[in-house]
Amino acid sequence: METVIFFVIVAWAIRILLNTLSYAEVWWVKEYRWDRMRIHLRTPQGKRFWWPPRRRPPITPKSTLLVVLSLMVSGSIVWFFPWVVLLRLLIADLLSFPMTWILVLLLNAPVKLYHTVLIALAVRKLGSHTSMTVIGITGSYGKTSVKDYLATILSAKFKVLKTEASKNSPIGIAEVILKSLKPEHEMFVVEMGAYKIGEIAEMVRMVRPEIGIITAINPQHQDLFGTLENTMKVKYELFAGLAGRRIAIVNADDARVRTMAGWAGRDGCDVWEGRIRTTDIKAGLDGISFTANFGKVKADVRARVVGKHQATNIVLAISGAVAAGMTLPEAARATSHIQPAAKVLEIVPGVNGSTFINDTFNNNPDAAKAALDVLAWGKGKKYLVFQPMIELGAYAPKSHEEVGSYAGNICDEIILTNRNFVEDFARGERKTGKGVTVLSSQKAAVRIQQNVTTGDVVLFKGKEAEHVLRILCK
């Protein structure tokens, strides 16, 4: 009997350890924001927080501290409380998730103070760098791609600094300035993300851009913004705070962004709406080409990125480069140096002679449909591994139904990574009668390994789908 109890204790302690690591990973994904975590807990996946998927957070100071402190609290409960050991383990288990919430709230105060100091130092350093043009980029999606493309184009003529990866918050921008800004930099390309009113305005006050680019508006993060009108107001903070020449570049293909262009014109900005247009677009798995037209000037554009929708992102980047001082031919030639972004429609060799499309960087309704359009180019059977979309608010059911219907017309098999909005997705897909399966990462990888053959194509969409891809690529 004692042996059985011993193994139960060991197994339970391991469960608490693994759960704590999983909770820390979720907090990292949600950027340690209680508002995003609260939304997550309302989903079917979030409601299973006592049995979370087994994952580990990246090793960062904050995630490490959260795990260590959580385990110290759990260990203290097990070690010091005067009850039978199994009861102590039960209490430690039940409190493990609430404890991470409390610790995150406690850690936020000193972290916020630390961030305030770093931001002040960054603003001071940037203020002494008077000869640099700052370009801000925001939107519901496409920000990172446009930022990377613009920085690549500008680098053909100028010394360029850009924000790293998805560091699109005030502290992320501050860290880039303090770490990487040099006297020789002539251009600073800044991606700006936000979850509530005032966050982009704060970043605009930090860096004072004179050129702003808004990529697109869709229902992403509606659980936080509330309405699309609020999303537009938040993103418009970039144009509202422009300094100097106040050039506002907009995606003329997006009706909501065109509305914002009207606001910018009313507020005295120099609005670039469709000034550079595209013709003769050709897109394939080897890249994209088109003709850019700026008044009477034309230039051929070629870039090694996948997807017809990339023409819009490239044109926005070219527009930013021309506004910053390049000619259209200079900017068009520089597009040949654009490289595919990691985890954005990245074509990689798959198992059994198949092809994998890694599009796990992000997920939203428009990006999902664009990725499915690329999948449709495949010659063999087409598979989709899809993470249901998050934080779409009231738009979630309709968005999942639409994407499900779109996927059903293209895919031979669809695997979802969790049960969030599975009924809505299946309702859309049901029109094609192919069926939807919800599988864990391990089981999804086994299914693909067993079924795909030469010529088949598998699209991995969303961050959770990356776990499946990693298993297959081991």
Steps between C-alpha positions, in 0.01 A plus 500: 500500500782739585655433159173589326469822700861586417439465125176701527692780675773499234248498214297781658811711557599452135148605395529822703839572341375439145182700561703793634717498187186489283340790689817705461495431125141623472585815696794560265277457193249743653785746573425481876182701442206412725252625239627257237515214752142570609387468137695176463330350806159547336592264213455120516878466501539752781229336712717189521771685692530215752609280208699732272695382193856410599718793393796696631554876489805648330780568745473869590561676833128551559388149406782346704411710803131413465575126489748513790270703726198283415690183584628655822143576608383150404797347680429706810140376508613139470788536747363717779124442527408253777261281299545157344730519201237412236276783622795740485572391143134547407497854640829585326358363175173694526684823584772467236317697231347770726847541651652584161230767456582655838873489430456662158305785661767540770783494246331755274562791740883481513511399133292805405734728697801343328335547160424866578868563570612325180245689289616834645863413421404397146307822439800701617737308272267530202452872565872561453488328160350787301597402144289184476166441325258286701233292325219343704297200385180360650186310401308188598735279299788532252703730729804278535519415130474864391757602763748237381444577131534875554820461702648279227414750227631800693824315579596525133555875550500581873626373834185348649392391847178302545315354795574131546262212428165594660641746753221748437432625854649804678751286690589303186571822311698638794718188515582529130595867536721442804666191357538575129463871414828636359596854390521386137136388480294711258167313508308336784213268402270437797223241523222599742249257649226566755220337695325811631453872444806711575773239444593609147478865606762425767735351242443791263598743776814292559636494143317790326463347150448728200387218270225259604369187327173322586483155342147368556213478748312181588336340808827385657504566880134607507467343845730780614396787273127432514409628154666552164442872547713486815768311308504776240526767771791318665693455176426858393703622797802451273377755244368734769845530656714535187766772512690690232376430148211287637478253211217248549528192275194275482399170344257620234354148465359504855170689539551568871850633442364725223262645759801571721667670203209743499559571869869563430422740216261688726776526761750649256712195414651445155300188412646241263201292393575280200775728370700195398288244320563147379438334165591162347523314832644149467537281809622146561692286746827650370399862566301795370544758226302802385532847351493796739355823361570840660355771281672457162787300648489121481731238649511121505485340844618149588515349847553149638188496716195278461141611453318738269396709802867587552470753217309728738766468772782566253325805353450646847872445567597659168273797578673545835841488332402756235354728768830468688710611202551214254389504137254239378766322287739490799234357727381249238854368443548458874197270527713223349679484837180433695519166679205288615432564867538207735171316560314711241400279203841337527538205261693210655557135401248269667493132591455223241575736211228748594527879531433691822384863514597656833261790562502478879606858577145624548139426418201713405215464247668683212840338555336158518326545164820633341692195624227267371531664158868400502411146610262480203800518265607152614471212253440210740274459802469807719506486880432779749619507862318800645494675836158658555531877505505694826358827634256564215217590736153498347655438158644160605208271400451657157875525433558133583202395289632701203853362532358149545301533180802643317722217624244235413509602135880459488610236752475122490545474877471754782646463849429753776745535790233566766123505542455878505224593253508151350122501448515827306793384287332167432172671409678686221702200390195271512378657177774297327444184706866419566501514881719660765715317755633640830830338600782560745835603354642149532197328343483758220865437417441124490197545270699712256805272513284200413289661226703746292689388191709656224338814360268562795503841671436575869421851625576568867305809608528664843745472788360172636543339159872565538513234774381244244755622246784471751410140580498412130830677432695334783 
